[in-house]
Amino acid sequence: MAVTALRLAAVAAVAVALTGCTGGPPPSEHRNAVPDGSTAVPVGMYGLDGLELVEDGAKTVFSAPTSCDVLIDTIAAGQWRADVVLEPISILHLYWAALAREDERAFLQLVDAPYRCDATIVRESQQHVRLAGAAEAEGEARLVAFACQSVNFDPSEKELAVVLLYDLADDLHLSIQAGFTGFLGESTVTMDDGGVWLSTGSGPLLDQYVALWPPMSEFDDFNDMNPTPPGRPFQPADEYEAGTVTITDEEVYTGTLSLHGLRDTAGRTLDVDADFRCTP
């Protein structure tokens, strides 16, 4: 079955529906209590004392007995800047915010619930990336999984949409928007609503991506929630067979995307092999 690569509106709506609109994230077997001093709690993030923080793969999740507006202000009062890119709209009780502290980046997702705010912090991870063709690079990159979500109402089918933002050496950046299934082993990657983008520039790619989001006052409907990443786009010859993904861990989705033979409008080719780690 082909997986729709990305329509952030649909992804967000499913994400909220899976929480019951007003409840916390669904339980998972790979959750562990966060010990004191754990790196799961970003340094310089204040106001979380006394809360039960849980490490859930590549994320930290918790509930705060306050509104999401207040929680964002509390986090922003510390050492982290919070740039809100999505606020509640219509029935979608969801906030997205990019978090920045010096050269560190993280992503915050909040869901308003009665008498509390359910929060998810997506942390950076180090991943190996190899590029060949229009750009030549290989080594460790910083990854922020901006989106890693189920795209239907049955998580057991493991159909995922991802937006992966990589910062490589020498101010080179890689964006991947794709869809695939998260079962162990190799399967096909689709890009019917996605692609790969290369960009350059100082500062993290998350900052560049967030800058492209329109103000909330300009959102006409959910379909506006789909900014194109910065940089030069590369597309596969067949959007429904864009490459392969090899999943090595289906609890905390870990694996490698192999996207070869991508082309830009000038005919330049690009091969990408990128490791990733993300948790819906």
C-alpha positions, 0 to 999 in steps of 0.5 A: 500500500502506498503511503501518502508522504506528507500533508501536515494538516492530515498528519496533525489531525490524525496525531490529535485524534490518536490522543483522543483530542484531549488526552495524552499520547498513547502508551508504548512499551519503550517508555521509561521514567526519566532519571534525575540529570538525564539528557532527556531534559534539555539543559536550561529548560526550567519550570518542569520541576515536580512533573513526571517526565517520561522518555519515549524513544527519541522524545520526552513526554509529560503533562503539566497542570496548566494551559499550553499557553502558560507552559510555552511562556514558562519554557520561554522564560528560561534559556530556550527561545520558543518560536510558535509555528502552529496554534489551535485552529478550529477543532485542532487543539495543537501547538507546535513550537521550535525551541532554540538555545545557543546552537541546540535545537528541539521541537515542542508539540503541545495538546490542550486538555482539560485542566492540563497540557500534554507535551512532547519534546523532540530532541536532536540526535546524531545520525550518519548521512552520505550524499553523492552527486550534486553534493558530496558529503559523508559524516555525522549530522544533527537530525531534528525529526520535525514530523514522525507521525502515523497517517491513519487511525490504526497505528498497528499498520505503521504507516508513517509520514516524516519530515527530517531536517539534517544539519551537516558539516560546512553549513550544508542542510538536507530536508527529507519529506517522505512516507514509508511503513515502519515494519522491520526490514526493507520496504519502499519509500514514497514521495507523492507529496514530498521530496528532498531539498539541499540548502546552505547557510549558517545556522540550523535548518530548523530555523530556516524551515520555521521562518517559512511558515505563514502567520496564523492570521494567514491560514485559510484552512488546514492545507496551508500547513505545508511549507516547502523546505528551503533549498534546491528540490530533488525528486525521484523518477517515480514518486511511488517508488522513491527509494527504500527504507531499512528499519532496524528497530520498530519500537523507536523507529530507527533505520536508513533511508536510501534514495538514489537517482533523485534529480533537480530541474537542471538534471543534476542527480543526487544519491542520499543514504541517511540514518534516522531515529524518530518516535511517533 
